[in-house]
Amino acid sequence: MAWIIMKQADQEKVIKAMENLSFELNKYHPNSQTAQYVQETLNNLRKENEKAFTGTFEYFIIKASMLRHDENIELNEIEEARFWDVSCLKDLGNDMFFGMGIGW
């Protein structure tokens, strides 16, 4: 399988969206596993090369949604919007997520 590498401009969009999400989660749910995982992934994404960036982000999309639901975190309107902003970027790297109906 050939990897589709995310463009630098798209990586920057992901980083910005993740920063916004991390900020809001740390403001309203600072001790949650979800907030910690978002920040940890953001730190990793900032260091990744192109191929690793795409894989890390794809894994994040799946795990963050499951983790949030497992913790039963109720997000406010702003946090929901930030999660949506991140999830909308899921197809920038490659098309692994078609048909999954990922919901936050």
Phi and psi restraints in degrees (range 20) as a CNS / XPLOR table:
assign (resid 1 and name C) (resid 2 and name N)
       (resid 2 and name CA) (resid 2 and name C) 1.0 -84.7 20.0 2
assign (resid 2 and name N) (resid 2 and name CA)
       (resid 2 and name C) (resid 3 and name N) 1.0 134.2 20.0 2
assign (resid 2 and name C) (resid 3 and name N)
       (resid 3 and name CA) (resid 3 and name C) 1.0 -79.0 20.0 2
assign (resid 3 and name N) (resid 3 and name CA)
       (resid 3 and name C) (resid 4 and name N) 1.0 137.5 20.0 2
assign (resid 3 and name C) (resid 4 and name N)
       (resid 4 and name CA) (resid 4 and name C) 1.0 -98.5 20.0 2
assign (resid 4 and name N) (resid 4 and name CA)
       (resid 4 and name C) (resid 5 and name N) 1.0 120.9 20.0 2
assign (resid 4 and name C) (resid 5 and name N)
       (resid 5 and name CA) (resid 5 and name C) 1.0 -89.6 20.0 2
assign (resid 5 and name N) (resid 5 and name CA)
       (resid 5 and name C) (resid 6 and name N) 1.0 133.9 20.0 2
assign (resid 5 and name C) (resid 6 and name N)
       (resid 6 and name CA) (resid 6 and name C) 1.0 -71.7 20.0 2
assign (resid 6 and name N) (resid 6 and name CA)
       (resid 6 and name C) (resid 7 and name N) 1.0 132.9 20.0 2
assign (resid 6 and name C) (resid 7 and name N)
       (resid 7 and name CA) (resid 7 and name C) 1.0 -63.0 20.0 2
assign (resid 7 and name N) (resid 7 and name CA)
       (resid 7 and name C) (resid 8 and name N) 1.0 152.8 20.0 2
assign (resid 7 and name C) (resid 8 and name N)
       (resid 8 and name CA) (resid 8 and name C) 1.0 -57.2 20.0 2
assign (resid 8 and name N) (resid 8 and name CA)
       (resid 8 and name C) (resid 9 and name N) 1.0 -42.5 20.0 2
assign (resid 8 and name C) (resid 9 and name N)
       (resid 9 and name CA) (resid 9 and name C) 1.0 -62.9 20.0 2
assign (resid 9 and name N) (resid 9 and name CA)
       (resid 9 and name C) (resid 10 and name N) 1.0 -37.0 20.0 2
assign (resid 9 and name C) (resid 10 and name N)
       (resid 10 and name CA) (resid 10 and name C) 1.0 -70.8 20.0 2
assign (resid 10 and name N) (resid 10 and name CA)
       (resid 10 and name C) (resid 11 and name N) 1.0 -37.7 20.0 2
assign (resid 10 and name C) (resid 11 and name N)
       (resid 11 and name CA) (resid 11 and name C) 1.0 -60.2 20.0 2
assign (resid 11 and name N) (resid 11 and name CA)
       (resid 11 and name C) (resid 12 and name N) 1.0 -40.5 20.0 2
assign (resid 11 and name C) (resid 12 and name N)
       (resid 12 and name CA) (resid 12 and name C) 1.0 -64.6 20.0 2
assign (resid 12 and name N) (resid 12 and name CA)
       (resid 12 and name C) (resid 13 and name N) 1.0 -37.1 20.0 2
assign (resid 12 and name C) (resid 13 and name N)
       (resid 13 and name CA) (resid 13 and name C) 1.0 -62.7 20.0 2
assign (resid 13 and name N) (resid 13 and name CA)
       (resid 13 and name C) (resid 14 and name N) 1.0 -42.6 20.0 2
assign (resid 13 and name C) (resid 14 and name N)
       (resid 14 and name CA) (resid 14 and name C) 1.0 -63.3 20.0 2
assign (resid 14 and name N) (resid 14 and name CA)
       (resid 14 and name C) (resid 15 and name N) 1.0 -47.2 20.0 2
assign (resid 14 and name C) (resid 15 and name N)
       (resid 15 and name CA) (resid 15 and name C) 1.0 -58.2 20.0 2
assign (resid 15 and name N) (resid 15 and name CA)
       (resid 15 and name C) (resid 16 and name N) 1.0 -46.3 20.0 2
assign (resid 15 and name C) (resid 16 and name N)
       (resid 16 and name CA) (resid 16 and name C) 1.0 -62.9 20.0 2
assign (resid 16 and name N) (resid 16 and name CA)
       (resid 16 and name C) (resid 17 and name N) 1.0 -44.7 20.0 2
assign (resid 16 and name C) (resid 17 and name N)
       (resid 17 and name CA) (resid 17 and name C) 1.0 -64.1 20.0 2
assign (resid 17 and name N) (resid 17 and name CA)
       (resid 17 and name C) (resid 18 and name N) 1.0 -39.5 20.0 2
assign (resid 17 and name C) (resid 18 and name N)
       (resid 18 and name CA) (resid 18 and name C) 1.0 -67.5 20.0 2
assign (resid 18 and name N) (resid 18 and name CA)
       (resid 18 and name C) (resid 19 and name N) 1.0 -38.3 20.0 2
assign (resid 18 and name C) (resid 19 and name N)
       (resid 19 and name CA) (resid 19 and name C) 1.0 -60.8 20.0 2
assign (resid 19 and name N) (resid 19 and name CA)
       (resid 19 and name C) (resid 20 and name N) 1.0 -45.0 20.0 2
assign (resid 19 and name C) (resid 20 and name N)
       (resid 20 and name CA) (resid 20 and name C) 1.0 -63.3 20.0 2
assign (resid 20 and name N) (resid 20 and name CA)
       (resid 20 and name C) (resid 21 and name N) 1.0 -42.4 20.0 2
assign (resid 20 and name C) (resid 21 and name N)
       (resid 21 and name CA) (resid 21 and name C) 1.0 -64.2 20.0 2
assign (resid 21 and name N) (resid 21 and name CA)
       (resid 21 and name C) (resid 22 and name N) 1.0 -46.6 20.0 2
assign (resid 21 and name C) (resid 22 and name N)
       (resid 22 and name CA) (resid 22 and name C) 1.0 -60.3 20.0 2
assign (resid 22 and name N) (resid 22 and name CA)
       (resid 22 and name C) (resid 23 and name N) 1.0 -43.0 20.0 2
assign (resid 22 and name C) (resid 23 and name N)
       (resid 23 and name CA) (resid 23 and name C) 1.0 -57.8 20.0 2
assign (resid 23 and name N) (resid 23 and name CA)
       (resid 23 and name C) (resid 24 and name N) 1.0 -49.4 20.0 2
assign (resid 23 and name C) (resid 24 and name N)
       (resid 24 and name CA) (resid 24 and name C) 1.0 -67.2 20.0 2
assign (resid 24 and name N) (resid 24 and name CA)
       (resid 24 and name C) (resid 25 and name N) 1.0 -42.4 20.0 2
assign (resid 24 and name C) (resid 25 and name N)
       (resid 25 and name CA) (resid 25 and name C) 1.0 -64.0 20.0 2
assign (resid 25 and name N) (resid 25 and name CA)
       (resid 25 and name C) (resid 26 and name N) 1.0 -40.3 20.0 2
assign (resid 25 and name C) (resid 26 and name N)
       (resid 26 and name CA) (resid 26 and name C) 1.0 -70.2 20.0 2
assign (resid 26 and name N) (resid 26 and name CA)
       (resid 26 and name C) (resid 27 and name N) 1.0 -23.4 20.0 2
assign (resid 26 and name C) (resid 27 and name N)
       (resid 27 and name CA) (resid 27 and name C) 1.0 -75.3 20.0 2
assign (resid 27 and name N) (resid 27 and name CA)
       (resid 27 and name C) (resid 28 and name N) 1.0 -42.4 20.0 2
assign (resid 27 and name C) (resid 28 and name N)
       (resid 28 and name CA) (resid 28 and name C) 1.0 -105.3 20.0 2
assign (resid 28 and name N) (resid 28 and name CA)
       (resid 28 and name C) (resid 29 and name N) 1.0 -22.9 20.0 2
assign (resid 28 and name C) (resid 29 and name N)
       (resid 29 and name CA) (resid 29 and name C) 1.0 -137.8 20.0 2
assign (resid 29 and name N) (resid 29 and name CA)
       (resid 29 and name C) (resid 30 and name N) 1.0 57.6 20.0 2
assign (resid 29 and name C) (resid 30 and name N)
       (resid 30 and name CA) (resid 30 and name C) 1.0 -62.7 20.0 2
assign (resid 30 and name N) (resid 30 and name CA)
       (resid 30 and name C) (resid 31 and name N) 1.0 -27.0 20.0 2
assign (resid 30 and name C) (resid 31 and name N)
       (resid 31 and name CA) (resid 31 and name C) 1.0 -103.2 20.0 2
assign (resid 31 and name N) (resid 31 and name CA)
       (resid 31 and name C) (resid 32 and name N) 1.0 9.9 20.0 2
assign (resid 31 and name C) (resid 32 and name N)
       (resid 32 and name CA) (resid 32 and name C) 1.0 -79.8 20.0 2
assign (resid 32 and name N) (resid 32 and name CA)
       (resid 32 and name C) (resid 33 and name N) 1.0 152.7 20.0 2
assign (resid 32 and name C) (resid 33 and name N)
       (resid 33 and name CA) (resid 33 and name C) 1.0 -64.3 20.0 2
assign (resid 33 and name N) (resid 33 and name CA)
       (resid 33 and name C) (resid 34 and name N) 1.0 -34.0 20.0 2
assign (resid 33 and name C) (resid 34 and name N)
       (resid 34 and name CA) (resid 34 and name C) 1.0 -63.0 20.0 2
assign (resid 34 and name N) (resid 34 and name CA)
       (resid 34 and name C) (resid 35 and name N) 1.0 -47.8 20.0 2
assign (resid 34 and name C) (resid 35 and name N)
       (resid 35 and name CA) (resid 35 and name C) 1.0 -61.2 20.0 2
assign (resid 35 and name N) (resid 35 and name CA)
       (resid 35 and name C) (resid 36 and name N) 1.0 -41.8 20.0 2
assign (resid 35 and name C) (resid 36 and name N)
       (resid 36 and name CA) (resid 36 and name C) 1.0 -64.8 20.0 2
assign (resid 36 and name N) (resid 36 and name CA)
       (resid 36 and name C) (resid 37 and name N) 1.0 -41.3 20.0 2
assign (resid 36 and name C) (resid 37 and name N)
       (resid 37 and name CA) (resid 37 and name C) 1.0 -66.8 20.0 2
assign (resid 37 and name N) (resid 37 and name CA)
       (resid 37 and name C) (resid 38 and name N) 1.0 -40.3 20.0 2
assign (resid 37 and name C) (resid 38 and name N)
       (resid 38 and name CA) (resid 38 and name C) 1.0 -61.1 20.0 2
assign (resid 38 and name N) (resid 38 and name CA)
       (resid 38 and name C) (resid 39 and name N) 1.0 -46.7 20.0 2
assign (resid 38 and name C) (resid 39 and name N)
       (resid 39 and name CA) (resid 39 and name C) 1.0 -64.7 20.0 2
assign (resid 39 and name N) (resid 39 and name CA)
       (resid 39 and name C) (resid 40 and name N) 1.0 -42.2 20.0 2
assign (resid 39 and name C) (resid 40 and name N)
       (resid 40 and name CA) (resid 40 and name C) 1.0 -61.9 20.0 2
assign (resid 40 and name N) (resid 40 and name CA)
       (resid 40 and name C) (resid 41 and name N) 1.0 -44.7 20.0 2
assign (resid 40 and name C) (resid 41 and name N)
       (resid 41 and name CA) (resid 41 and name C) 1.0 -65.8 20.0 2
assign (resid 41 and name N) (resid 41 and name CA)
       (resid 41 and name C) (resid 42 and name N) 1.0 -41.0 20.0 2
assign (resid 41 and name C) (resid 42 and name N)
       (resid 42 and name CA) (resid 42 and name C) 1.0 -57.9 20.0 2
assign (resid 42 and name N) (resid 42 and name CA)
       (resid 42 and name C) (resid 43 and name N) 1.0 -46.2 20.0 2
assign (resid 42 and name C) (resid 43 and name N)
       (resid 43 and name CA) (resid 43 and name C) 1.0 -60.0 20.0 2
assign (resid 43 and name N) (resid 43 and name CA)
       (resid 43 and name C) (resid 44 and name N) 1.0 -41.0 20.0 2
assign (resid 43 and name C) (resid 44 and name N)
       (resid 44 and name CA) (resid 44 and name C) 1.0 -66.8 20.0 2
assign (resid 44 and name N) (resid 44 and name CA)
       (resid 44 and name C) (resid 45 and name N) 1.0 -42.8 20.0 2
assign (resid 44 and name C) (resid 45 and name N)
       (resid 45 and name CA) (resid 45 and name C) 1.0 -60.9 20.0 2
assign (resid 45 and name N) (resid 45 and name CA)
       (resid 45 and name C) (resid 46 and name N) 1.0 -36.3 20.0 2
assign (resid 45 and name C) (resid 46 and name N)
       (resid 46 and name CA) (resid 46 and name C) 1.0 -62.4 20.0 2
assign (resid 46 and name N) (resid 46 and name CA)
       (resid 46 and name C) (resid 47 and name N) 1.0 -23.1 20.0 2
assign (resid 46 and name C) (resid 47 and name N)
       (resid 47 and name CA) (resid 47 and name C) 1.0 -101.5 20.0 2
assign (resid 47 and name N) (resid 47 and name CA)
       (resid 47 and name C) (resid 48 and name N) 1.0 -11.4 20.0 2
assign (resid 47 and name C) (resid 48 and name N)
       (resid 48 and name CA) (resid 48 and name C) 1.0 -76.4 20.0 2
assign (resid 48 and name N) (resid 48 and name CA)
       (resid 48 and name C) (resid 49 and name N) 1.0 150.2 20.0 2
assign (resid 48 and name C) (resid 49 and name N)
       (resid 49 and name CA) (resid 49 and name C) 1.0 -80.9 20.0 2
assign (resid 49 and name N) (resid 49 and name CA)
       (resid 49 and name C) (resid 50 and name N) 1.0 178.1 20.0 2
assign (resid 49 and name C) (resid 50 and name N)
       (resid 50 and name CA) (resid 50 and name C) 1.0 -58.1 20.0 2
assign (resid 50 and name N) (resid 50 and name CA)
       (resid 50 and name C) (resid 51 and name N) 1.0 -50.1 20.0 2
assign (resid 50 and name C) (resid 51 and name N)
       (resid 51 and name CA) (resid 51 and name C) 1.0 -65.5 20.0 2
assign (resid 51 and name N) (resid 51 and name CA)
       (resid 51 and name C) (resid 52 and name N) 1.0 -45.8 20.0 2
assign (resid 51 and name C) (resid 52 and name N)
       (resid 52 and name CA) (resid 52 and name C) 1.0 -65.5 20.0 2
assign (resid 52 and name N) (resid 52 and name CA)
       (resid 52 and name C) (resid 53 and name N) 1.0 -34.9 20.0 2
assign (resid 52 and name C) (resid 53 and name N)
       (resid 53 and name CA) (resid 53 and name C) 1.0 -58.1 20.0 2
assign (resid 53 and name N) (resid 53 and name CA)
       (resid 53 and name C) (resid 54 and name N) 1.0 -50.4 20.0 2
assign (resid 53 and name C) (resid 54 and name N)
       (resid 54 and name CA) (resid 54 and name C) 1.0 -60.3 20.0 2
assign (resid 54 and name N) (resid 54 and name CA)
       (resid 54 and name C) (resid 55 and name N) 1.0 -46.9 20.0 2
assign (resid 54 and name C) (resid 55 and name N)
       (resid 55 and name CA) (resid 55 and name C) 1.0 -63.6 20.0 2
assign (resid 55 and name N) (resid 55 and name CA)
       (resid 55 and name C) (resid 56 and name N) 1.0 -42.8 20.0 2
assign (resid 55 and name C) (resid 56 and name N)
       (resid 56 and name CA) (resid 56 and name C) 1.0 -62.8 20.0 2
assign (resid 56 and name N) (resid 56 and name CA)
       (resid 56 and name C) (resid 57 and name N) 1.0 -42.8 20.0 2
assign (resid 56 and name C) (resid 57 and name N)
       (resid 57 and name CA) (resid 57 and name C) 1.0 -66.9 20.0 2
assign (resid 57 and name N) (resid 57 and name CA)
       (resid 57 and name C) (resid 58 and name N) 1.0 -42.4 20.0 2
assign (resid 57 and name C) (resid 58 and name N)
       (resid 58 and name CA) (resid 58 and name C) 1.0 -61.0 20.0 2
assign (resid 58 and name N) (resid 58 and name CA)
       (resid 58 and name C) (resid 59 and name N) 1.0 -43.2 20.0 2
assign (resid 58 and name C) (resid 59 and name N)
       (resid 59 and name CA) (resid 59 and name C) 1.0 -64.2 20.0 2
assign (resid 59 and name N) (resid 59 and name CA)
       (resid 59 and name C) (resid 60 and name N) 1.0 -39.9 20.0 2
assign (resid 59 and name C) (resid 60 and name N)
       (resid 60 and name CA) (resid 60 and name C) 1.0 -58.5 20.0 2
assign (resid 60 and name N) (resid 60 and name CA)
       (resid 60 and name C) (resid 61 and name N) 1.0 -45.9 20.0 2
assign (resid 60 and name C) (resid 61 and name N)
       (resid 61 and name CA) (resid 61 and name C) 1.0 -54.8 20.0 2
assign (resid 61 and name N) (resid 61 and name CA)
       (resid 61 and name C) (resid 62 and name N) 1.0 -44.0 20.0 2
assign (resid 61 and name C) (resid 62 and name N)
       (resid 62 and name CA) (resid 62 and name C) 1.0 -72.2 20.0 2
assign (resid 62 and name N) (resid 62 and name CA)
       (resid 62 and name C) (resid 63 and name N) 1.0 -50.7 20.0 2
assign (resid 62 and name C) (resid 63 and name N)
       (resid 63 and name CA) (resid 63 and name C) 1.0 -68.2 20.0 2
assign (resid 63 and name N) (resid 63 and name CA)
       (resid 63 and name C) (resid 64 and name N) 1.0 -40.6 20.0 2
assign (resid 63 and name C) (resid 64 and name N)
       (resid 64 and name CA) (resid 64 and name C) 1.0 -61.8 20.0 2
assign (resid 64 and name N) (resid 64 and name CA)
       (resid 64 and name C) (resid 65 and name N) 1.0 -41.1 20.0 2
assign (resid 64 and name C) (resid 65 and name N)
       (resid 65 and name CA) (resid 65 and name C) 1.0 -64.3 20.0 2
assign (resid 65 and name N) (resid 65 and name CA)
       (resid 65 and name C) (resid 66 and name N) 1.0 -44.9 20.0 2
assign (resid 65 and name C) (resid 66 and name N)
       (resid 66 and name CA) (resid 66 and name C) 1.0 -65.5 20.0 2
assign (resid 66 and name N) (resid 66 and name CA)
       (resid 66 and name C) (resid 67 and name N) 1.0 -43.1 20.0 2
assign (resid 66 and name C) (resid 67 and name N)
       (resid 67 and name CA) (resid 67 and name C) 1.0 -62.3 20.0 2
assign (resid 67 and name N) (resid 67 and name CA)
       (resid 67 and name C) (resid 68 and name N) 1.0 -45.2 20.0 2
assign (resid 67 and name C) (resid 68 and name N)
       (resid 68 and name CA) (resid 68 and name C) 1.0 -60.0 20.0 2
assign (resid 68 and name N) (resid 68 and name CA)
       (resid 68 and name C) (resid 69 and name N) 1.0 -44.0 20.0 2
assign (resid 68 and name C) (resid 69 and name N)
       (resid 69 and name CA) (resid 69 and name C) 1.0 -67.8 20.0 2
assign (resid 69 and name N) (resid 69 and name CA)
       (resid 69 and name C) (resid 70 and name N) 1.0 -38.6 20.0 2
assign (resid 69 and name C) (resid 70 and name N)
       (resid 70 and name CA) (resid 70 and name C) 1.0 -63.0 20.0 2
assign (resid 70 and name N) (resid 70 and name CA)
       (resid 70 and name C) (resid 71 and name N) 1.0 -35.9 20.0 2
assign (resid 70 and name C) (resid 71 and name N)
       (resid 71 and name CA) (resid 71 and name C) 1.0 -79.6 20.0 2
assign (resid 71 and name N) (resid 71 and name CA)
       (resid 71 and name C) (resid 72 and name N) 1.0 -13.0 20.0 2
assign (resid 71 and name C) (resid 72 and name N)
       (resid 72 and name CA) (resid 72 and name C) 1.0 58.5 20.0 2
assign (resid 72 and name N) (resid 72 and name CA)
       (resid 72 and name C) (resid 73 and name N) 1.0 40.2 20.0 2
assign (resid 72 and name C) (resid 73 and name N)
       (resid 73 and name CA) (resid 73 and name C) 1.0 -76.2 20.0 2
assign (resid 73 and name N) (resid 73 and name CA)
       (resid 73 and name C) (resid 74 and name N) 1.0 129.5 20.0 2
assign (resid 73 and name C) (resid 74 and name N)
       (resid 74 and name CA) (resid 74 and name C) 1.0 -96.6 20.0 2
assign (resid 74 and name N) (resid 74 and name CA)
       (resid 74 and name C) (resid 75 and name N) 1.0 114.9 20.0 2
assign (resid 74 and name C) (resid 75 and name N)
       (resid 75 and name CA) (resid 75 and name C) 1.0 -87.2 20.0 2
assign (resid 75 and name N) (resid 75 and name CA)
       (resid 75 and name C) (resid 76 and name N) 1.0 147.3 20.0 2
assign (resid 75 and name C) (resid 76 and name N)
       (resid 76 and name CA) (resid 76 and name C) 1.0 -82.6 20.0 2
assign (resid 76 and name N) (resid 76 and name CA)
       (resid 76 and name C) (resid 77 and name N) 1.0 178.8 20.0 2
assign (resid 76 and name C) (resid 77 and name N)
       (resid 77 and name CA) (resid 77 and name C) 1.0 -58.8 20.0 2
assign (resid 77 and name N) (resid 77 and name CA)
       (resid 77 and name C) (resid 78 and name N) 1.0 -41.0 20.0 2
assign (resid 77 and name C) (resid 78 and name N)
       (resid 78 and name CA) (resid 78 and name C) 1.0 -66.9 20.0 2
assign (resid 78 and name N) (resid 78 and name CA)
       (resid 78 and name C) (resid 79 and name N) 1.0 -45.4 20.0 2
assign (resid 78 and name C) (resid 79 and name N)
       (resid 79 and name CA) (resid 79 and name C) 1.0 -63.1 20.0 2
assign (resid 79 and name N) (resid 79 and name CA)
       (resid 79 and name C) (resid 80 and name N) 1.0 -42.1 20.0 2
assign (resid 79 and name C) (resid 80 and name N)
       (resid 80 and name CA) (resid 80 and name C) 1.0 -58.2 20.0 2
assign (resid 80 and name N) (resid 80 and name CA)
       (resid 80 and name C) (resid 81 and name N) 1.0 -44.3 20.0 2
assign (resid 80 and name C) (resid 81 and name N)
       (resid 81 and name CA) (resid 81 and name C) 1.0 -63.3 20.0 2
assign (resid 81 and name N) (resid 81 and name CA)
       (resid 81 and name C) (resid 82 and name N) 1.0 -39.0 20.0 2
assign (resid 81 and name C) (resid 82 and name N)
       (resid 82 and name CA) (resid 82 and name C) 1.0 -69.1 20.0 2
assign (resid 82 and name N) (resid 82 and name CA)
       (resid 82 and name C) (resid 83 and name N) 1.0 -39.3 20.0 2
assign (resid 82 and name C) (resid 83 and name N)
       (resid 83 and name CA) (resid 83 and name C) 1.0 -63.1 20.0 2
assign (resid 83 and name N) (resid 83 and name CA)
       (resid 83 and name C) (resid 84 and name N) 1.0 -41.1 20.0 2
assign (resid 83 and name C) (resid 84 and name N)
       (resid 84 and name CA) (resid 84 and name C) 1.0 -62.7 20.0 2
assign (resid 84 and name N) (resid 84 and name CA)
       (resid 84 and name C) (resid 85 and name N) 1.0 -42.9 20.0 2
assign (resid 84 and name C) (resid 85 and name N)
       (resid 85 and name CA) (resid 85 and name C) 1.0 -56.9 20.0 2
assign (resid 85 and name N) (resid 85 and name CA)
       (resid 85 and name C) (resid 86 and name N) 1.0 -41.6 20.0 2
assign (resid 85 and name C) (resid 86 and name N)
       (resid 86 and name CA) (resid 86 and name C) 1.0 -69.8 20.0 2
assign (resid 86 and name N) (resid 86 and name CA)
       (resid 86 and name C) (resid 87 and name N) 1.0 -46.0 20.0 2
assign (resid 86 and name C) (resid 87 and name N)
       (resid 87 and name CA) (resid 87 and name C) 1.0 -64.5 20.0 2
assign (resid 87 and name N) (resid 87 and name CA)
       (resid 87 and name C) (resid 88 and name N) 1.0 -28.5 20.0 2
assign (resid 87 and name C) (resid 88 and name N)
       (resid 88 and name CA) (resid 88 and name C) 1.0 -67.0 20.0 2
assign (resid 88 and name N) (resid 88 and name CA)
       (resid 88 and name C) (resid 89 and name N) 1.0 -16.6 20.0 2
assign (resid 88 and name C) (resid 89 and name N)
       (resid 89 and name CA) (resid 89 and name C) 1.0 -92.3 20.0 2
assign (resid 89 and name N) (resid 89 and name CA)
       (resid 89 and name C) (resid 90 and name N) 1.0 2.8 20.0 2
assign (resid 89 and name C) (resid 90 and name N)
       (resid 90 and name CA) (resid 90 and name C) 1.0 -62.2 20.0 2
assign (resid 90 and name N) (resid 90 and name CA)
       (resid 90 and name C) (resid 91 and name N) 1.0 -24.6 20.0 2
assign (resid 90 and name C) (resid 91 and name N)
       (resid 91 and name CA) (resid 91 and name C) 1.0 -94.0 20.0 2
assign (resid 91 and name N) (resid 91 and name CA)
       (resid 91 and name C) (resid 92 and name N) 1.0 6.0 20.0 2
assign (resid 91 and name C) (resid 92 and name N)
       (resid 92 and name CA) (resid 92 and name C) 1.0 -69.0 20.0 2
assign (resid 92 and name N) (resid 92 and name CA)
       (resid 92 and name C) (resid 93 and name N) 1.0 -32.7 20.0 2
assign (resid 92 and name C) (resid 93 and name N)
       (resid 93 and name CA) (resid 93 and name C) 1.0 -83.3 20.0 2
assign (resid 93 and name N) (resid 93 and name CA)
       (resid 93 and name C) (resid 94 and name N) 1.0 -58.7 20.0 2
assign (resid 93 and name C) (resid 94 and name N)
       (resid 94 and name CA) (resid 94 and name C) 1.0 -159.0 20.0 2
assign (resid 94 and name N) (resid 94 and name CA)
       (resid 94 and name C) (resid 95 and name N) 1.0 -174.9 20.0 2
assign (resid 94 and name C) (resid 95 and name N)
       (resid 95 and name CA) (resid 95 and name C) 1.0 -101.5 20.0 2
assign (resid 95 and name N) (resid 95 and name CA)
       (resid 95 and name C) (resid 96 and name N) 1.0 40.8 20.0 2
assign (resid 95 and name C) (resid 96 and name N)
       (resid 96 and name CA) (resid 96 and name C) 1.0 -68.4 20.0 2
assign (resid 96 and name N) (resid 96 and name CA)
       (resid 96 and name C) (resid 97 and name N) 1.0 -20.3 20.0 2
assign (resid 96 and name C) (resid 97 and name N)
       (resid 97 and name CA) (resid 97 and name C) 1.0 -101.4 20.0 2
assign (resid 97 and name N) (resid 97 and name CA)
       (resid 97 and name C) (resid 98 and name N) 1.0 6.4 20.0 2
assign (resid 97 and name C) (resid 98 and name N)
       (resid 98 and name CA) (resid 98 and name C) 1.0 -60.1 20.0 2
assign (resid 98 and name N) (resid 98 and name CA)
       (resid 98 and name C) (resid 99 and name N) 1.0 137.2 20.0 2
assign (resid 98 and name C) (resid 99 and name N)
       (resid 99 and name CA) (resid 99 and name C) 1.0 75.3 20.0 2
assign (resid 99 and name N) (resid 99 and name CA)
       (resid 99 and name C) (resid 100 and name N) 1.0 2.2 20.0 2
assign (resid 99 and name C) (resid 100 and name N)
       (resid 100 and name CA) (resid 100 and name C) 1.0 -82.0 20.0 2
assign (resid 100 and name N) (resid 100 and name CA)
       (resid 100 and name C) (resid 101 and name N) 1.0 -23.0 20.0 2
assign (resid 100 and name C) (resid 101 and name N)
       (resid 101 and name CA) (resid 101 and name C) 1.0 58.9 20.0 2
assign (resid 101 and name N) (resid 101 and name CA)
       (resid 101 and name C) (resid 102 and name N) 1.0 43.9 20.0 2
assign (resid 101 and name C) (resid 102 and name N)
       (resid 102 and name CA) (resid 102 and name C) 1.0 -63.5 20.0 2
assign (resid 102 and name N) (resid 102 and name CA)
       (resid 102 and name C) (resid 103 and name N) 1.0 126.0 20.0 2
assign (resid 102 and name C) (resid 103 and name N)
       (resid 103 and name CA) (resid 103 and name C) 1.0 -121.7 20.0 2
assign (resid 103 and name N) (resid 103 and name CA)
       (resid 103 and name C) (resid 104 and name N) 1.0 146.2 20.0 2
